[in-house]
């Protein structure tokens, strides 16, 4: 589970923002009725879902993108070579291009709380640290500060948790996170951290670090059909098979400046669906099902694994190709889980309902005058009562985080009829 994420100097994020998944101490009747929206860990109440609202270009997607980058650094940085440039951009104004970007996450894996952080520039790691709470007290695993010298013994400080830690440090370049290299070198606690990010913190429905479609289908076929039918799909059976297709492969030899094309046989997964109206007629999933049906299939396939195994999902624009009711269904799946978590952005204001979400589950992203993104919660508005209409207040601009558009007919006519040079 995730307790907190902090980010600074990534994309449109300038100063530090905090995404807090620890539930606030809400005592209202409505919040008490939404007891399934939270779960408990070690006397801490934790949110199962958090939603981010904001205008286009406010920075919602940049928050998701920054978290994805930081998580992928953990399970990919050990592959970086000396020419690697990291896949992010710092804030572009006020000299922030030359400042480090920082990430901190507090999370729980196998019942133990961890606090992991690092700071980076575009082509090097600057600092890194890991603390944990094995007995309820904060204890250091290691710290790293590349500004402290050239010798690894000066740069790093270790407790006795990691076996032969300096051996790992000697094999860790400034392009690589220590936790990533230590996991690769078979150190137990770093492997625990690596597995959390690689196996528990899922960065998207497909791709990133999600399981393959075949593996997910084998594990969840029956539940998948039930989930699709609850979502009002008339698909009653799905079958997968492998088929071999012919293709072309380009071979290029840059030492001799010669290229050749060869015929190859490539294995593909074919998905076939059957519908309620006539169960004997097959449909080619890739070519005959709608985009909405295809999206729903992949979404549900991934969600079942995440919800059943209490993982965390990060999704940008959750409503993409999905009906509002399907989005509500997805959120309800997480609230029905034991401790699965969902962090998502949306423009679907139907979810802005305090009969469905607690105030601390609703966050807003607003673009400030200096072009940086600000993140804050509905819970910060102490005068906003549970009996008020959140959707109406949001659309009226009570919380900012919406586009302000002069869409009067006269203004549009003037714009269209203006003479052009």
Rosetta blueprint (number, residue, H / E / L):
1 X L
2 X E
3 X E
4 X E
5 X E
6 X E
7 X E
8 X E
9 X L
10 X E
11 X L
12 X L
13 X E
14 X L
15 X L
16 X L
17 X E
18 X E
19 X E
20 X E
21 X L
22 X E
23 X L
24 X L
25 X L
26 X L
27 X L
28 X L
29 X H
30 X H
31 X H
32 X H
33 X H
34 X L
35 X H
36 X H
37 X H
38 X E
39 X E
40 X E
41 X E
42 X L
43 X L
44 X E
45 X E
46 X E
47 X E
48 X L
49 X E
50 X E
51 X E
52 X E
53 X E
54 X E
55 X L
56 X L
57 X L
58 X L
59 X L
60 X H
61 X H
62 X H
63 X H
64 X H
65 X H
66 X H
67 X H
68 X H
69 X H
70 X H
71 X H
72 X H
73 X H
74 X H
75 X H
76 X H
77 X H
78 X H
79 X H
80 X L
81 X L
82 X L
83 X L
84 X L
85 X L
86 X L
87 X L
88 X L
89 X L
90 X L
91 X L
92 X L
93 X L
94 X L
95 X L
96 X H
97 X H
98 X H
99 X L
100 X L
101 X E
102 X E
103 X E
104 X E
105 X E
106 X E
107 X E
108 X E
109 X E
110 X L
111 X L
112 X E
113 X E
114 X E
115 X E
116 X E
117 X E
118 X E
119 X E
120 X E
121 X E
122 X L
123 X L
124 X E
125 X E
126 X E
127 X E
128 X E
129 X E
130 X E
131 X E
132 X E
133 X E
134 X L
135 X L
136 X L
137 X L
138 X L
139 X E
140 X E
141 X E
142 X E
143 X E
144 X E
145 X E
146 X H
147 X H
148 X H
149 X L
150 X L
151 X L
152 X H
153 X H
154 X H
155 X H
156 X E
157 X E
158 X E
159 X L
160 X L
161 X L
162 X L
163 X L
164 X L
165 X H
166 X H
167 X H
168 X H
169 X H
170 X H
171 X L
172 X L
173 X L
174 X L
175 X L
176 X L
177 X L
178 X H
179 X H
180 X H
181 X H
182 X H
183 X H
184 X H
185 X L
186 X L
187 X L
188 X H
189 X H
190 X H
191 X H
192 X H
193 X H
194 X H
195 X H
196 X H
197 X H
198 X H
199 X H
200 X H
201 X E
202 X E
203 X L
204 X L
205 X L
206 X L
207 X L
208 X L
209 X L
210 X L
211 X L
212 X L
213 X H
214 X H
215 X H
216 X H
217 X H
218 X H
219 X H
220 X H
221 X H
222 X H
223 X H
224 X H
225 X H
226 X H
227 X H
228 X H
229 X H
230 X H
231 X L
232 X L
233 X L
234 X L
235 X E
236 X E
237 X E
238 X E
239 X E
240 X E
241 X E
242 X E
243 X E
244 X E
245 X E
246 X E
247 X E
248 X E
249 X E
250 X E
251 X E
252 X E
253 X E
254 X L
255 X L
256 X L
257 X L
258 X E
259 X E
260 X E
261 X E
262 X E
263 X E
264 X E
265 X E
266 X E
267 X E
268 X E
269 X E
270 X E
271 X E
272 X E
273 X E
274 X E
275 X E
276 X L
277 X L
278 X E
279 X E
280 X E
281 X E
282 X E
283 X E
284 X E
285 X H
286 X H
287 X H
288 X H
289 X L
290 X L
291 X H
292 X H
293 X H
294 X H
295 X H
296 X H
297 X H
298 X H
299 X H
300 X H
301 X H
302 X H
303 X H
304 X H
305 X H
306 X H
307 X H
308 X H
309 X L
310 X L
311 X L
312 X E
313 X E
314 X E
315 X E
316 X L
317 X L
318 X L
319 X L
320 X L
321 X L
322 X L
323 X L
324 X H
325 X H
326 X H
327 X H
328 X H
329 X H
330 X H
331 X H
332 X H
333 X H
334 X H
335 X H
336 X L
337 X L
338 X L
339 X L
340 X L
341 X E
342 X E
343 X E
344 X E
345 X E
346 X L
347 X L
348 X L
349 X H
350 X H
351 X H
352 X L
353 X L
354 X L
355 X L
356 X L
357 X L
358 X L
359 X H
360 X H
361 X H
362 X E
363 X E
364 X E
365 X E
366 X E
367 X E
368 X L
369 X L
370 X L
371 X L
372 X L
373 X E
374 X E
375 X E
376 X E
377 X E
378 X H
379 X H
380 X H
381 X L
382 X L
383 X L
384 X L
385 X L
386 X L
387 X L
388 X L
389 X L
390 X H
391 X H
392 X H
393 X H
394 X H
395 X H
396 X L
397 X L
398 X L
399 X L
400 X L
401 X L
402 X L
403 X L
404 X L
405 X L
406 X L
407 X L
408 X L
409 X H
410 X H
411 X H
412 X H
413 X H
414 X H
415 X H
416 X H
417 X H
418 X L
419 X L
420 X L
421 X L
